Amino acid sequence: MEWFQGSPQELDAAVSSSPIAAFYISTEHCNVCNSLRPKIVEFFAEKFPNVHLTIFRSELYPRWSAQHSIFTAPVLLIFADGKEAMRFGRSISFSELEEKLDRLQELMQ
């Protein structure tokens, strides 16, 4: 999956582009971010293909990052119906993430 390269307005639109939207926020020189990124992409592709995943670097969208209180990396934000529902920072437990996303999907049906 490629890095998001759209405008800040397109990034805002992606928040409500699907019932559940995920944002993986990284920085350019973050080794943890770079090693976790392919795992995040694979996780969503295999387990939650209906969740729209956007991957971007916080330094390229500083206003959006500040508005959403992104001050570290990596961060995974999950939005449901355009509102932040979950936030995972630094270390991400995939079993916990899967459990919470399953529950969120159940609630939204």
C-alpha positions in Angstrom: 0.0 0.0 0.0 1.3 3.4 -1.0 1.7 6.5 1.2 -1.2 8.9 1.0 -0.2 11.9 -1.1 -3.4 13.8 -1.4 -4.4 17.2 0.0 -5.3 17.9 3.6 -8.9 18.2 2.5 -8.8 14.7 1.0 -7.4 13.4 4.3 -10.3 15.0 6.1 -12.7 13.4 3.6 -11.1 10.0 4.2 -12.3 10.1 7.9 -15.9 9.7 6.8 -15.2 7.8 3.5 -16.5 4.5 4.9 -18.3 3.5 8.1 -15.0 2.5 9.7 -11.8 4.2 8.6 -8.2 3.5 9.9 -5.3 5.8 9.7 -1.7 4.7 10.3 0.4 7.7 11.0 4.2 7.5 10.8 7.2 9.7 10.4 10.0 9.5 7.8 12.8 8.3 10.0 10.9 6.0 12.4 12.3 2.5 12.3 9.4 1.1 14.4 6.9 2.7 12.0 8.6 1.3 9.0 8.7 -2.3 10.4 5.1 -2.1 11.6 3.7 -0.7 8.4 3.6 -3.9 6.3 2.1 -5.8 9.3 -0.7 -3.2 9.5 -1.3 -3.4 5.8 -1.5 -7.2 5.9 -3.7 -7.2 9.0 -6.3 -5.0 7.4 -6.1 -6.7 4.0 -6.7 -10.1 5.5 -9.0 -9.5 8.5 -10.8 -6.2 7.8 -10.8 -5.6 4.0 -13.9 -3.4 4.3 -12.1 -0.9 6.6 -10.6 1.9 4.6 -6.9 2.2 5.6 -4.9 5.4 5.0 -1.2 5.6 5.6 0.6 8.9 5.9 3.5 10.8 7.4 2.6 13.2 10.1 5.3 15.7 9.1 3.6 16.1 5.7 0.2 17.0 7.4 1.1 18.9 10.5 -2.2 20.7 11.0 -4.2 17.4 10.6 -1.8 15.7 13.0 -2.1 18.5 15.6 -5.9 18.6 15.3 -6.0 14.9 16.1 -3.3 15.1 18.9 -0.7 13.1 17.0 2.6 13.9 18.8 4.4 10.5 18.5 4.7 7.8 16.0 3.5 5.3 15.1 -0.2 5.9 15.8 -3.2 4.0 14.5 -6.5 5.9 14.7 -9.8 4.2 14.0 -12.8 6.3 13.1 -16.4 5.1 13.1 -19.0 7.3 11.4 -16.5 10.1 11.2 -15.6 10.1 14.9 -12.5 8.8 16.6 -13.4 5.5 18.2 -10.0 4.0 19.0 -6.3 5.0 19.3 -3.3 2.8 19.5 0.2 4.3 20.0 3.7 3.0 19.8 3.2 -0.7 20.4 0.1 -2.3 18.8 -1.3 -5.6 20.0 -2.9 -7.2 16.9 -5.0 -9.5 19.0 -6.4 -6.5 21.0 -6.9 -4.6 17.8 -8.8 -7.5 16.1 -11.0 -7.9 19.2 -11.9 -4.3 19.3 -12.5 -4.0 15.6 -14.8 -7.1 15.7 -16.7 -5.5 18.5 -17.0 -2.1 16.7 -18.3 -3.8 13.6 -20.9 -5.7 15.6 -22.1 -2.5 17.2 -22.4 -0.7 13.8 -24.6 -3.4 12.2 
